[in-house]
Amino acid sequence: MAKIVELSDSTFETEVVKSSGMVLVDFGAEWCHPCKQLDPIVEELAEEWRERVTVGKVDIDTNVNSAMKYGVMGVPTLILFKDGVPVERLTGFVPKKRILDRFNPHIR
C-alpha cells in the first residue's frame, strides 16, 4: 500500500511547494463526514498513482495557515500541485471517476 504523507504548516513548504513532480493534497478535518467517505478513494489513488504522484493529507483544524494560503473554504478539498504550483482543485465529496477525469490529464 502506498504511503500517504501527513502534512503540517511546518512541512507543507518542503513537501509540496518545493517538491518537483506531482503532489495531491487532501485538505480535511477529523469531524468531517464527507472527508471520511473520501479517505478510501484517496488511498486507492495513492496506490494507483504510486510511481507518479505523492499523496498528502492536511488537517485544516491544526494547520490553518496552509488551508488559508490555498483558499480552502470547505472540506474535503483536493488540490493537485505540479512542481509546487496548484493545477487542479475539487471541493466536496466527489466520486472517483470525477477525480480521475479532472486530475489524470495533468498526471499523464
Backbone torsions as a table, in degrees:
resi	resn	phi	psi	omega
1	MET	NA	136.9	-179.8
2	ALA	-70.8	145.8	-178.7
3	LYS	-85.2	135.4	174.0
4	ILE	-102.4	126.7	-175.3
5	VAL	-83.8	129.2	173.3
6	GLU	-81.2	118.0	-177.8
7	LEU	-102.3	151.2	176.6
8	SER	-136.7	171.5	176.9
9	ASP	-56.3	-35.7	-177.1
10	SER	-78.1	-21.0	-179.0
11	THR	-106.3	-11.1	-173.2
12	PHE	-58.8	-45.6	-178.4
13	GLU	-57.6	-49.5	-177.9
14	THR	-69.7	-46.0	-172.8
15	GLU	-78.1	-25.8	-174.7
16	VAL	-119.0	-61.0	-172.1
17	VAL	-65.5	-39.9	-178.9
18	LYS	-94.0	6.9	-179.0
19	SER	-82.4	142.0	171.9
20	SER	-96.1	141.3	-177.9
21	GLY	102.2	-162.4	-173.7
22	MET	-101.1	135.6	175.1
23	VAL	-134.5	124.6	173.9
24	LEU	-98.6	122.6	-179.9
25	VAL	-111.4	126.4	178.8
26	ASP	-103.6	104.6	176.6
27	PHE	-87.7	124.1	-178.4
28	GLY	-152.2	-170.6	179.7
29	ALA	-148.9	151.8	-178.5
30	GLU	-59.6	-36.0	-175.5
31	TRP	-82.9	-5.0	-171.0
32	CYS	-87.8	110.3	-179.8
33	HIS	-64.7	-46.0	177.0
34	PRO	-59.2	-31.1	176.9
35	CYS	-63.5	-43.5	179.7
36	LYS	-65.0	-34.7	176.8
37	GLN	-66.8	-34.4	-177.9
38	LEU	-78.5	-22.9	-175.9
39	ASP	-51.0	-48.2	-179.7
40	PRO	-63.1	-32.8	178.5
41	ILE	-68.0	-43.9	179.2
42	VAL	-62.7	-38.8	177.0
43	GLU	-63.5	-40.7	176.8
44	GLU	-62.7	-44.0	179.7
45	LEU	-62.8	-41.5	178.7
46	ALA	-58.9	-38.9	178.9
47	GLU	-70.7	-47.3	-176.9
48	GLU	-66.9	-35.3	-177.1
49	TRP	-98.6	13.0	-171.6
50	ARG	-44.7	-42.9	-176.2
51	GLU	-80.8	-16.7	-172.2
52	ARG	-116.6	-23.0	-172.3
53	VAL	-135.6	132.6	169.2
54	THR	-86.9	136.2	179.9
55	VAL	-115.2	130.4	179.7
56	GLY	-133.0	159.0	178.9
57	LYS	-122.3	142.9	175.4
58	VAL	-126.3	126.0	172.4
59	ASP	-85.9	113.9	-173.6
60	ILE	-69.4	-21.8	-179.8
61	ASP	-72.6	-31.4	-179.1
62	THR	-105.0	-4.6	-179.1
63	ASN	-134.1	60.6	-174.5
64	VAL	-62.3	-37.6	-176.2
65	ASN	-61.9	-43.8	179.4
66	SER	-64.5	-42.7	179.3
67	ALA	-62.6	-44.9	-179.3
68	MET	-66.3	-41.6	-177.5
69	LYS	-59.1	-34.1	-177.7
70	TYR	-105.3	17.4	171.7
71	GLY	63.8	34.0	178.6
72	VAL	-77.3	108.6	-177.8
73	MET	-105.8	-14.5	178.5
74	GLY	-146.0	155.4	178.9
75	VAL	-126.4	148.8	-0.2
76	PRO	-76.6	149.9	171.8
77	THR	-128.6	127.9	175.3
78	LEU	-105.9	127.3	175.8
79	ILE	-124.6	127.5	176.8
80	LEU	-97.4	122.6	178.7
81	PHE	-106.0	138.0	173.2
82	LYS	-121.9	118.9	-176.9
83	ASP	50.4	41.6	174.7
84	GLY	85.7	-1.3	-177.3
85	VAL	-113.2	129.7	177.7
86	PRO	-65.2	129.9	-179.1
87	VAL	-118.3	-16.8	179.8
88	GLU	-157.9	150.9	-177.0
89	ARG	-147.9	142.7	172.5
90	LEU	-135.6	137.5	178.2
91	THR	-122.3	139.9	-178.9
92	GLY	92.2	167.8	177.4
93	PHE	-71.5	127.4	176.9
94	VAL	-133.7	149.8	178.9
95	PRO	-65.8	156.9	-178.0
96	LYS	-56.8	-40.2	-179.0
97	LYS	-58.3	-41.3	-179.9
98	ARG	-66.9	-39.0	177.4
99	ILE	-61.8	-47.3	179.6
100	LEU	-61.4	-42.6	179.7
101	ASP	-59.7	-38.4	-177.1
102	ARG	-82.5	-37.1	-171.5
103	PHE	-95.0	-31.3	-177.1
104	ASN	-57.2	-38.7	179.0
105	PRO	-58.3	-27.5	179.4
106	HIS	-82.6	-25.4	-173.7
107	ILE	-86.3	-33.2	-175.8
108	ARG	-70.2	NA	NA
